[in-house]
């Protein structure tokens, strides 16, 4: 398994930088002025009179230059006027030849216009906020762990299956967390294993052992990134430490130790099976008898067994909490100098490790365990008794810390004197490794992360995106922001029933509201163990507000967006934080089928949000008006694609038979279409400019939207309709992060075809539009290429060609290995179009001019 998920292994090249480190230089005033001078898009915003200005401000606010923002808003206004004029013209010039087609197109185009307004209005005021790490260090202490006066943070990592979510990803995520540049006694790491497998627990034991070497190495040599798999996979490793002479030697030894560590991780499954077989044999359990899974200490594993049995299977096992690394002392512990037995000189390095806890919640038949949201809520409760940090960070198991300052940056927003107390969470953009160079399926999603999120940053803040998010713990508890509390002290009296039956949990909440609070070590005795076990039981949440008003929200596939919405509805705000290098990086599915399943889950969850108590229309007055519009757009966007799919299939009506024009006079109709479509692309170019993305990012976004609109989104609408009719929930499968790539072809998964029904609608659209282009050429040849009918046919054919261009990545995807040579696709398209044209020309005689028909459409 380890070999299957290895990202990159390349020869080492170390670039040693003399003097100060690159990050230190970037924080100097001169460097900041140089960076600002290069930015011809963003300028500093006028902060005005800032409350609490006696304390230093911890972030800078940037806005788009007026020379870009004002024309951008003007084009949006002009397009809005053009759309209104277009609808007025269409109503005035009703098409009496085909009223049903005209009426259908009017309904569709009205929804196109409405959805465009929902999407565009929240983008009118993009704002960028830049954390000032130097100011944070001045106010709360430097980068040295013992001097920093920073608040406590609990880091949550979730995983389920060691196959679909390769365990090598998980251990690298944990190692990057243990080695991050944050005061080691002020944060704790929790891993939630929702599968309850022994392999995950023993992997954490291996991680704790390897971290004794890896973490001091990172601190000594200022290593970036601090995920060993990604660090050792870099072609160039710039050195910014102060011990270049020792680096090469230490690097070689640590890499050798890491390769051995990977072998141990990869062989855990077989090691556990062999050990269990030996114990079962020695205990006299032969064939036909339930065989237990055994831990290294000779006791039976309380979670899921290899050979599943009663109370030891997926969905039925006891809860487990194991503190693998205890909370460290508050004083630095320097390592030992190099010796015969220890070749590493860590005599000037703090070797303490943060707290590491393994959790697997109880599962029983008959309970809805609520997937990731349920696991997160259990971690929230368990951590409240073990560390109770005022801030919480959550990661997916394949997202690692790429920038060691990543946990410091959100503190610039949470502790800022302006509105920090009212900030519920800080959201980072998601960045991904090992996406194919052309980003065929828009995995980077830069239009959303760098465009839409910056726009929401100018309102009440970005939505919660599921990973790479720093929360204020009391916001997760469902408490109101300080600006709306009658008293500044958080009161939970009279609300205890909302949080369940644990008195210890309720008593911990006032301390969690103190944002300057650190982590206080606790002794896990029998009494605390009983409390922890109670918090993990399936029945604990019965009769409480968990999953609705407290914690992560249940019964919606996109629990992240809904949870963030609940906080915004209460009046909290959020912040968007982007930094270089990227704070966190992860993996994304590059296989077409897995990518579509991922988008299906997102779009289905969005519709579930609309038909739930989390509908943006039902929110109170604390939700910013344009934030409400943004959430309404997030929860309804799949609906418009039903009309897009219909338009894309319309050409089948006129390939073999006559049809009417959608609108007359046809020439004026085309002029309106060209105008509104051209303006939306002009608006897109403005967004490309201020979002800092590339044209390729924008083009891939357009292409994958059409791929989703012809298959995934309509399927989500169908699922939602079935749920409303039958009352049964929708099951969305977990996106597999496993890869079939081998060392010789890292992108082999890109060329693997996994045929599922989800592909059929888009294949149909592709076939229909290829046939439509061929039929158009055949009609033009039949009537004569220079006739009016032929010119109309060619104009309509432009729409079909446009659809084929947008579906180009999909066509490559379903070609499998042939997709490596795009020229084959072009040849196939030319042959298919030519064949259809020849057949049409052969079988048809010219239509009379008065019976010529054609349809044309557009997408807002």
N, C-alpha and C positions, 0 to 999 in steps of 0.2 A: 504493500500500500504506500509506503514512504516513497518508493521510486515513482509511483504513478502520479503523485501530486507535487513532486519537486518542481519548483517554479523556474529557477534559472541557476545554472552552475557555470561560471565563466572564470577565466584566469584572472588573478588578482593584479590590479594596478593601483598603487597608492600614490595619491598626490598630496604631498606634505606642504601645508601653508605655514609660512613663518609668521611670528608675531601673534597678534590676537586672533581668536577664532572668528570664523565668518559670521556667526550669529552675533558676536559681540560688536563686530564692525558695523553690522547692519543696524544696530541700535544707537549708533552715535548720531548726534545732530546733523553732522555733515552728510552722512550717508542718507539720512531721512530727507534732507533737502534735495539730494541728487535723485532719490527715488521719486519724490513728489514732482520734481522738474520734468521727469520723463512721462508722468501721467498726464496726458492731454485730454482725458475724459472726466476724471473725478477731481473735485476741488473741495477744500475744507468747508464745512457748513458753519454758519454762524450759530453758536450755541446760545447766545443771549445771556441773560442773567441766570446763572446756574445755582440752584439751591444746594447748600452744603459745600460751596466752593472753597471753604477753608481747607478741605481735604483735597488732595490732588486728584484730577480726573484720570481714569484708568483706561479710557479708550477715546479714539478720535472718530468723529462723524464726518463722512464724505458724501457729497451729492454730485449728481451729473451736471457738467457744465451747461450753462444756459444755451450756448450755441448748438448743443446737441439736444437737450431736453425740450426746448421750446419748439423747434421744427418737428420733433417726434410727436409732441402733443397736437401740433397743428395738423399733421397728416392724419392722425387718428380722428380728429374732428371732421376734417374734409371727407374722410371715408364714411364716417357716420352719416353725414349729410347726403353723400352719394347713395348709400344704401337706402335711406329713407326715400330719396327721390326715385330710386329704382323700383321700390315697392309701389309707390304711388303711380308710377308709369305703368307697371304691370296690371294694377287694378283697373286703371283707366282703359287699357287696351286688352281687355279680356279676350282670350282665344276661344271663339265659339266652335271651331272645328273639332277640338278635342278637349271638352270641358273637364273631363275626369283627369286627364293628364296634366292640364294646366292647374287644376285645383290641388292635385297631389304635389306638384312642384312648388306651388305657393306655400303650402304647409311646410314642406321641407326647407325651403329657402327662408321662411320666417324663423324656423328653429335655428338654421345656420346663423342668421343675423343675431338672434338672441344669445346663442352660445358664444359668438364672437365678442359681444358686449360684456358678457360675464367674464370672459378671459382677459379682455383688454383693460377694463376699468381699474382693476387693482394694480396695474403696471404703470400708472401715471406718475409715481413718485419713488423711483428706486433710490435706496440709501445703502451705503456701505459703512460698516463700523469696524475700525481697526484696533485691536487690543494693543495697549502700550505696556509691554512686559517690563520695560525699564522702570516705569512709574510704579508698577506692582511690586517690583523688587525693592524700590526705595521705601515704599510704605509698609510692606509686609515682610521684608527680609529678602536676602539674596538667594542665590541658587544653592548655597550650602544648606543641607538639610537641617542642621542644628540651629541656624540663625533665622530660618523662615518662619513667620508667624501666619501661616495660611490655615484655612479651615479644613476640616476632615472631609474625605470623599470615599464613598463606597462604590466600587467598580463591579458591575454585574455583567457576566458573560453567560449566554445561553446556548445550549446545544441539545440535540436529540439523538441523532443516529451517527455512529462513528463511520458509517459507510457513505451515506448521502452527504454528510458533513465530515470530510476526512479529518482524522484525529491530529494529523500533522499541522493542519491549519489551527486547530484549537490550542495546541501546546505552544505554537509560536505567538498566538495572540496573548496567552497568559504570560509568557516570557517577556514580551514587549511591555506589558503592564507592570510586571515586577521590577523592570529596569528603568521605568520612566523617571524623568527628572522632577520629582515632587518629594517633599519631606517624607521619608520612609515611614515614620511613625504616625503620619496623618492620613493614610489611606489604606484600604483593605480591598482584597480581590475575592469575589465570589463566583464560583462556577456552578451553574445549574445544569445538571444532567437529567433531562426529562425522560431518558430511556432507562435510567437506573442501572447502567452496565458497569461491571467491574473494570473493564478496560479503560474507561474514563477516569475512574478513581486512581488506578495504578499509574496512569499517565500523569496525573497531578503529583503523585509521589515522585515519579521520575523528574518532573519539572522542578520540584523543590530541590532535588539533588543537583541537577545541572545548573540551576540558578545560583548556587553557591559560587560557581565559577563565572557564569555569564554576566551576572549583574555587576560584580566588581570590575570585570573587564570593560564593560560599557562605561562605567563611571570613571575609570582611570584614563581611558583613551577617547572619551567624548564620542562614542560610536553613534552613528545615525544611519539607518533606522535601527531600532533595538529589537526587532524580530530577526533572529539569527538566519532563518531561511532566506529572507529578503536581503539581509545585509551581506551574507556570503555569496548571494547571487548577483550582486552588483558588479558590473564590468570595471567601474572606477570607484574607488573608495577614498574620497578626500579626507585628509587627516587634519583635524583642528585641535588635537590635544597638545600636550607639552612634553611628551616622552616618546618622540619619534624613534629614538634609538632602540627602545624596548618593544615598540609596536609590532614590527614584523615578526619578531620571535614569539610574542604573545599571541598574535593573530594566527600563526601557523599551528600553535598548540591548541588554541581554543577551537579552531576549525576541525582539527582532528577529533577533539572531544565531542564536538557537535555531530560529526558523522557517526560516531559510536552511539551517541544519544538517539539519533534517528533510527539506527538499526534496532535499538532496544524498544523504541516506540512501535516500529513496524512489526516487531515480533511479539508484542504483548498478547495478542489474541491467541496465538499458538502456545505461548508460555502458560497462560492461564488455563487453557484446555488441558495441556499436559499435566500441570500441577493438579488440576481437579480430577483427572483420570487416576492419577497416582493415589490421591487421598480416598477417592471412592473405592478403588481396588483394595486398599489397605483396610478400609472399614467394612469390607465384605459385601459391597453393593454390586451385584452382577447385572446381566442383561435383564431387561424387563422391570427394573427397579429405578425409580426416579433418582437421578444422579445430580448431586449438588455442585455448585460452583464455589470454589474455595479461595480464600484470601491467602496472602503470603504468610500471615501469622498463624495459619492453621484453623481459622474459624470460617464458618459458612457466610457467604456474601448475602446480606439481607435484601439486596435488590433483585434485578432480573438475572436468572440463571441462563447458562448456555443452552441447556436442555430445560426448557421452561416447565414449571410445575406450579401447583397451587400456591398462591401468595409469593411467587417468584417469577412472574411473567410480565410482559409489557402490559400496562394497564392494571396491574395488580401486584403491588409490592409495598413494603413498609417505607416510611420516610427515613432519610439518612442525612445527618449533618456530621461532617468530619473536619475538624480544624487541622489542616496539614502543616501550616506555618503559623505559629503563635504571634501575637502582636509584639513588635519589638520594643525595646526600651527607648526612652527619649534621648539617651546619650549615644553619640557615635561609638562604634566599635571598629577600630582599625584592624586590618588584616595582618598577617605575618609576613616577614620578609622572605625572599627566595631562599631555598635550602635544597639539600639533596633530594628530599622527599617531595618538596613543593617548588616547582620551577617558576612560579608566579610571585612577583613582588607586589603585594597589596598592602604594604606597611603604611602607606599614606592614603588608603582608600577605605571608606566606610563600607563594611561588608554586611550590614544589617539588611534583612529582607522584610518586605511588608507582610501583613497577615494574608493567608490564603486559606479559603474555606471551600470544601466540596459539599454540594447540596443535591439531594434527589428527593423530591416531595413524595408523599404517600399517594398511591393510586389504588382505586377500588372500582370494581364493576358497578355500573348503574349511575356513576357520576360523570358529569361533563367536566373534564379537566381543563378546558379552555385554552389548550395549546400554550403558545408563548406567553400570552397575557397572564394565564394562571401561574405559570412558572415565575414570571417577574413579580407577581404579587406575593408569592411565598418568599422569594428572596428579600423583598422589601420588609416583610415582617420579621424574618429571621435576623437580618442585618440590624434591625432596630434594637435587638437584645444583645448582639455581639459587639457592634461598633457604633451604630446610631449616628453616623456622620450626617451633617446637615445637607450635604449634596450627594447626588447619586449619578453615576455615569452608566449607560448601558451599551453593550456591544453585541453584535452577532459574533458567532465563534470564528468567522473567517475574516473579521476586521481587526487589524492590529494597529498599535500606535506607531505612526510613521515619523512623527516629530516629538522628541522627548519633552518639549515644552507644552504639549497639547493639553495637559490637565491644568496648567497655569493660565492659559489664555482665557478660558471661560470665567475664571475668577475675576478678570478685569471687568466683566459685565456684571457679575453677581455682587461684587463688593463696591461698585462705583457709587459715589454719593448722589448721583442724579436720580436714577430710578432702579438701582440695583435690587432694593428690597422688594420691588414689585415685579421682578423678572422671574418667571417660573422655570424657564429652560433656555439653554443655549444650544442651537443646532449647527452642526458642522456639515459641509457638503460631503457627499460620498464620492471617493475616488477609487479607481479599480486598477488592479494589476492584470497582466496577461490577457488583456483584450486585444483582439486582432488589430494590426496596424491601421486598417481602414475603418475600424469600428462598424462593421457591417450592420449590426442590429442595434445601434445607438445605445450601447451599454453604458457609455460614459454619461449620457443624459445631461450634457452640459447646459442645454437650453433651459432645462428645469432647475438644476442646481445653481447655475450662475445667472440665470435670468429671472425666473419666477420667484425664487427665494429672495433675491435682492429687492424685488418689487415689494414683496410682503414685509420686508425689513423696514420699509418706509411707512407701514401701517401699524398693526399691533404686533407684528413679528411673523417669522416663518412658521409653517406647520411642523409638527413632529414627524420625523422620517424613519423612525424605527431603530436606528443605530447611530452611534457617534453623537449622543445627546447627553448634556449635563443638566440634571434636574435639581430643583430645590425640593427637598424631601417633603416639606409640609404642603407643597402644591400637589404632590402625588397623594397626600392624605385627603385632598379635597378641601383644604382650608382656603379661605378668601385671602386676597392680597392685602397687605397692611393699609392701603389707601381706602379700603372698604370695610375695615374692621372697626368696631366701636372702641375697642381697646387694642393697644399695640401688642399685648401679651396674648398668645394663642390660647384660647380656652376650649377644652374638650369636655368640660363637665356637662352632663345631660346628653352627650352625644356618644357615649361609650358603646352603645349598642350598634352604632354604625360600623365599628371596627372589630366586632367579634367579642368573644368572652374573655380574652386575655387582659388581665389587669396590668401585667408587666408591660405589654405593648402600649396601652393607653398612657401609663405613667411615663413612658419614654418620650412621648410626643412634645411636651414643653421644651425639653432639652434639644430636640431636633430643630426647633424653631430658632435657636440661637446660632446665627450664621457664622459667628467667629469660633464656634466650638470645635475642638479637635476630637480625637478618638481616645476614649478611656479604656484601658485593658480590663477585661472581665475574666473571672475564673469560671470555666465551664464545669460546674459541679452537678450533682444529681438533680437539684431543684431547677437549675437553668436548663438542664437537658430535658426535663419533663415539659417545661414551658416551650422550648423549641419544637419538641415533638408535637405538642398540641397545635402550634401555629401551622404545621405542615399537613395536618389531617384534612381529608377531603371534606369533612363536615364542618370545619371551622367557619367557613364563610356563610353557612346557612343562616338566614334571617338577618344578615348584615348588609352593608352597602358596598362591599367589595365587588368590583367589576362594573359598577355603575357610577357612583359618586365618590368612590375611594379607589385608589390604585389604577392599574391599567384596565381599560374598558373591555367587557366581554361581548360575545355573540356577534362580533363584526370582524370580518377577515382583516380589515385594515385597522387593527386596534391602535396603531400608532397615531394615525391622523385623528381618530375620534378622541383619544386621550388628550392630545394637544388642543383639540377643539373645546373640550370641557374646561380646560384651564383658561383659554381665551374668553370663553363665555362667562367665566367668573370674574373677569376683569384683569387677569394676569396678562403680562406681555412676554414676548420671547425675543431673542436676539439671534442673528445669523453671523457666524464667525468663520471667515476663510483666512487661512494663513499659508505661508510658504516656508519650507516644504509643507505639503498637505498634512493636517493633523493626523488623519487616519486613512488607511487604505484597506481594501478588501478584494474579494473575488466576485466575478459576475458570470452568469451562464452565457457562454458563447455559442451553445448549441441552439438552433432555431426553435425546436420544440420546447426545451426548457425555458427559453426566454419568453415564449408565448404563454406558457403556463404561469410564469411569474407575473406577467402583465394581466392575465386573466384573474388572478387572485386580487391584484390591486384594483382592477376595474369593478369586479364583483363586490369587493368590500366598499367601494365608493358608493355603489347603488344601495347597499345595505345601510349605509350611513344616512342616505336621504330618506329611506323608509323606516326610520327609527326615531327615538327620542332625541337623537343628536342632529336632527335636521336644522340647518342654519336658519331657516325661517322661524323656528320656534325659540331661538336664543333671545335673551333679554337685552336691555339697553346698554349693557356694559361692553358688548361686542361692537367694535368699530364698524361703521356701515360698509366700507369697502372690504373689510375683513370678512364680513358676512357674505358679500358677493363672491369673494374668493372661495370660501368654503362651499357655497352653493354651486359654483363651477366645478369644484373638485368632486362633488357628489352627484353631478348630473351629466358630466361630459360623455359617458358612453352612449347616452340616448341618441345623440346627434348622428352617431355612426350607423344607425339603422337606415337613415335616409341616404347616407353616403354609399352604403352597400347597395341600396336600391338603384341609385343613380349609376353606379358602376355596372349594374346588370341590365340597365335599360337598353343598351345596344342590341341585346338579343332579340328585341321586339322588331327591329327594322332590318336585321340581317336577312331574314327570310320572308318578310312581308312588308306591306305598306304601313306607314304611321303618320301622324300629324306633327306639325311643328309644335314645340312647347309654347312658343310665343311669337306673335307677329306684331309689328314688322320685324323681320328677322335681322336686318342690318342694324337697327337701333338696339335690339336685344344684345347682339354681339358687342357693340360699343360699350354698353353698360357693363357687360361681363368683363371685358378687357380692363376697364377702368377700376372696378372694385378688386379684381384679382391682382392687378399691378400694384395698387396701393397697399394691399396686405403684405406684399413682398417688400415694398419700400419700408413699411413699418418694421418688418423682420430685419432689414439691414440696419436700421437704427438700433434695434435690440442686440444684434450681433456686435455693434460698436460699443455700447455702454456695458454689456455683459462681459466683454473681453473673450468671446468665443470665436471659433473659426467658421468659415463658410462650410467646411466639411461637417462640423458639428450641426450646423443649422440644416444642411441638406439631409444628413442622416436622420435627424429628428423628423423632418417632413416625410421621408420615405417610410420610417417605421410607424409613424402615425397612420399612414394609409394601410400598411400591412395589418396593424391592429384593427383599424376601422372596417376592414373587409372580413374579419374572422373573429378575433378575440372579443372585441367590444360588443358586437351583436350577440355573441354567445353569452356574455355576462348579462346582457339585457334579458335574454331568454331564461337564464338561470334565475334571475330575480323575479321574472314573471311567474315562473313555476313555484318559487318560494311563496309569493303572495297568494297564489291559488291554493297550493297544497299545505302551506304552513310549515313545510319541512326546510331545515337549514341547508346551506350549500357547503359541500366539502371541496376544499381546494387543497391539492396535493402540495407537499413540501418541495420547493425547488431544489433539485439535486445540485450540490456543489462538487460532486465527484467528477473527474475528468478521465476520458479515455486516452488522453494525450500521453505519448511516450517520449523518451528523451530525444528521439530523432525528429519528432514533429509535435511541437508544443500546442499547435492549433488543430490537431486531428479532430477534436470534438466539433469544430466549425464545419467540417465536411462529413459529419455523420448524420444520416437521415433517419429520423424516428417518426414513422408515419402514424398519425393520430387523427381522429375526426376533426380536430380543431383546424387542420390544414385545408380541409375540403372547400370551405367557402372562398378562401383566397385563391385557391387553384381554379375554381370556377370563374372568378372575376378575371383572372389572368387569361384563361382560355377564351372567354367571351370577348375581351378587348383585342386579343390577337386576331380572332375571327372578324371583329368589327373593322379593324384596319385592312385586312384582306378584302372584305366585302366592299369597303369604301373604294379601294383601288379598282376592284372589279366593276363597281357601278360607274366610276369615272371613265373607265375604258369602254364600258357599254354605251354611255351617253355621249362620249367625247370629252376629252380633258379640258376643253376650253369653253364648255357650256356653263350656263348659270347653275344648273343642277350639280355639275361636277365641282364648281367652286364651293357650293354649300356643303357638299359631301366632304371636301378636303378640310373645310373649317371644322366640321364635326369630328373629323379624324384626328385633329390636333388634341382634342380631349382624350381620345383613346390612347394616343401615343404618350400623353402626359401620365396617364394611369400606368402604363407599362414602365415608364421611367421610374415612377415611385415604387413599383413592385419589383424593381430590378434586384435588390438584395434578397427578396423572397425567392425569386426564380433561381438565383445562384444557390440558395440554401437547399432547395428540393432537388438540385442536380447532384448533390453529394460530392464525390471525389471529382466529378467533371467540373464542379464549380471552381476548381483551381485554375481553370483556363476559360476566362469569360468569353473568349472568341468563339468557343463552341456554342455558347448561349446565343450570340448574335447570329451565327450561321443557322441555328435551329429556328430562330424567330423569322429570319428572312425566308427560309424554306417554307415555314408554316404559313406566313402571310402570303407568299407567292402562290402556294397551293390553293388557299382559299380564294384568292383573286382569280386564278385561272378557272376554278370550278364555277365561281359565280358568273364569270364572263361567258362560259360555255353554256350554262343552263338558263340564262335569263336573256330576254329581249328588252330593249329600252322601254322604260316607263314613260307614259305620256307626261308632258311637262306639268299639267295641272294636277297630277296624282303624286308628284314627287313629295317624299316626306323625309323628315330628318329631325333628330332630337339632339339637343345640346344642353349641357348643364355646367354647373360650376360649384366649387366648394368655397365657403367663406373662409 
